[in-house]
Amino acid sequence: MPASSACFPFFLLLLQLLPLPEAWGAGTDPLRPFDLLYADGVRAYFSGDWPRAAELLQRSLHSHARLLGARRGCQRGCQDEARFGAGRAPPPGSWETGFFERVLLRAECLEECLGRQLGGQPSLHRASPEIQRDFQQREPYNYLQVAFFKLKRLDEAVSSAHTFFVANPQHLQMREDIEKYHRMAGVKAESFRDLEALPHWVAYEAGVHHYSQDDYQQAVVKLEESLREGLQALEDCRALCEGPQNEEEEKEEEAQLGLYEAIAAHYIQVLKCRQECILGIATKPGRVSSTEDFVPSHFDLLQFAYDKVGNHAAAAECAATYLLFFPSDEGMLGKLKRFQAEIGEEATVTARKAIRLYVQRSLLEKKLIYYAVEHLGESFNDPESWTPEEIIPESIKEKYKEDQEKQHVKTPDMGHQGQREPLPFEGITITMDSQQLNGSQRVVLDRVLTESECKDILRLAEAAGGTGDGYRGRRSPHTPHERFEGLTVLKALKLAEEGAVNWRDAKLLLQASEKSRKIVESYFTPGRDLHFSFTHLVCRTAAEGEQDGRMDLSHPVHADNCLLDPEGNTCWKEPPAYVYRDYSAILYLNDDFQGGNLFFTETDAVTVTAQVRPKCGRLVAFSSGGENPHGVWAVTRGRRCAIALWYTLSPEHAEQERAPAEELMRQKEKEQESSQPDDKGKAGPGYSDRDSPEPPVPKGRARSHSQRTRADLGSGVQSTRLRARDEF
Ligand SMILES: *[C@@H]1O[C@H](CO)[C@@H](O)[C@H](O)[C@H]1NC(C)=O
């Protein structure tokens, strides 16, 4: 077995788990190219030859693993400068011949090494980009699970299914298959294992889990392991960057270039590939976004954990190491001082050598890349946030800053703001702020609607529910025990136009949502425009006779703009979540029902930290991110109605329906003006200050809104259940 394959996890697992045909074991036999094995395997699969399909597909995975292992091993082996003329006098003449002598020797070393490892021509193992992508996305396991299932090799079928699903969590068919396997008799829990599990992710998630459970002893062990494995995986990834390029286009372009231009272009590609390796390492399989500052964040967690277990020397070392990335981080500088005091001023504290080298190497590479960006028209998306400003050329700093701001600065931190703008409406009270709600960026306000306004909107919900116009109560998408009705603003106005609902009630819905928007804007984003993202009048009605001992939730725990991830202890801001939603609010209309409380949870998404009882005129608003996981308890009797509101700071994601709805209302109002006066029973509800002749009166004193913040480990419940959802 080639030594280098030790770093390739699934190869080892396969060796342990699968019976290997004799031919595989012998290192010197020519390795059959994985793409040919794969093609044959897929062919066998489609002809229903399951034993052959299973064997060939496994062999293709094995061949692929060995190829990558060989490449990594050879690249590492041939790096050894000592073998290439160390101790020899530099050749006379230009530096060019000296440089290329080394290049040639290294190329020869690589060819020879790969030929030896693979037992044949290395060029035979160059597969098409499509097939490489299939392997990256674990597609062979998709076929394998079916083949194993047909062969009644259940354990292997389940582990193949699970391995595929980990990397493809959006795959609906596989999700169903996995659920079927879970229900199937004779399937063991241990079968659900990831055959290609990345050791550093397994350790990282375990470490973060222990950390969040305050088990710092175990956290230290696992985080150190994750760091070690992660850095190893990073080296493996970097080694493969030197591998053959497949981009046909790039090749063609390079062929047009002269020697030095072509070498420069190729070399910069390799450097960029190496720099981007961190993204792959910091990305959980199946996710598209990576964990930010993966390496430095280890040291942030570690310094804290070491301190907790009383190892101040290690805590100091980790703090110093963290500062390699962020040298002016004041919090960490303060901690380092404290740790230094603990261990005595005479003790020397140094950052870890491996990390110092890592940072140095990374900076050298970045400098070269930025040089090429500035002078050779290259582009570069720096994957790391710690890159010091001085190495970024002035010309691209501006753009870089803009991008960073777009990515990072989302909302002003209320905790530091002290004074808050007064609410733009009279009579509204702040009932609970973030602190009282045991979280951050949360608020409960009361008296946003009067009782009679609630009644009118409820009547609208009822009428709409009865129109049979696509809004007939259907079963709740989240629980079979409730009926669910929903109505959008535009739909409400259209129904009013058709005469199906009272025109004034529809207008009230529009006004109530606008009033809520103004309140949330002034409370959370003063000075910035908050746009509607989606508005939905929703009712949930408990179904009769199905309520005994209900334990289900009316709406499972979720966050509004990201996908909660329990194992990763984070919230992924990526589709299918509504990533552009920044604030969420619910305006309640009634309280004559049982159950149905809104609740927020701790970062684990199961520990309830705060509950809010709905009632008419109560507005609950909160930021839409992972800091606010929430759910709704089952409605066990009666009907719970509310206006669910989502807002965004980006105008390009503003609700499309809003403008036509408002236009429709303006038209109607014009009509009414020109015709006889409308049946204005009551005076207008006095919502929209825009319409009122008096400017809104500033009201009340601002309260302080201190926030509880903690190392944001995010939160989660079972990720398989988590999808962005549209109703509260
Ligand atoms: C906040 O936490 C405290 C202490 O656990 C609890 O008594 C209180 O009810 C919580 N607040 C809300 C709004 O649920």
The ligand as an SDF file (V2000), in Angstrom:
LIG
                    3D

 14 14  0  0  0  0  0  0  0  0999 V2000
  -36.2760   34.4740   30.0110 C   0  0  0  0  0  0  0  0  0  0  0  0
  -35.6540   33.5640   30.9050 O   0  0  0  0  0  0  0  0  0  0  0  0
  -36.1700   33.5980   32.2090 C   0  0  0  0  0  0  0  0  0  0  0  0
  -35.3030   32.7180   33.0730 C   0  0  0  0  0  0  0  0  0  0  0  0
  -35.2180   31.4460   32.5220 O   0  0  0  0  0  0  0  0  0  0  0  0
  -37.6340   33.1580   32.2050 C   0  0  0  0  0  0  0  0  0  0  0  0
  -38.1680   33.1830   33.4970 O   0  0  0  0  0  0  0  0  0  0  0  0
  -38.4120   34.0960   31.2860 C   0  0  0  0  0  0  0  0  0  0  0  0
  -39.7460   33.6640   31.1890 O   0  0  0  0  0  0  0  0  0  0  0  0
  -37.7740   34.1590   29.9150 C   0  0  0  0  0  0  0  0  0  0  0  0
  -38.4360   35.1670   29.1080 N   0  0  0  0  0  0  0  0  0  0  0  0
  -39.4230   34.8940   28.2460 C   0  0  0  0  0  0  0  0  0  0  0  0
  -40.0060   36.0570   27.5500 C   0  0  0  0  0  0  0  0  0  0  0  0
  -39.8330   33.7850   28.0390 O   0  0  0  0  0  0  0  0  0  0  0  0
  1  2  1  0
  1 10  1  0
  2  3  1  0
  3  4  1  0
  3  6  1  0
  4  5  1  0
  6  7  1  0
  6  8  1  0
  8  9  1  0
  8 10  1  0
 10 11  1  0
 11 12  1  0
 12 13  1  0
 12 14  2  0
M  END
$$$$
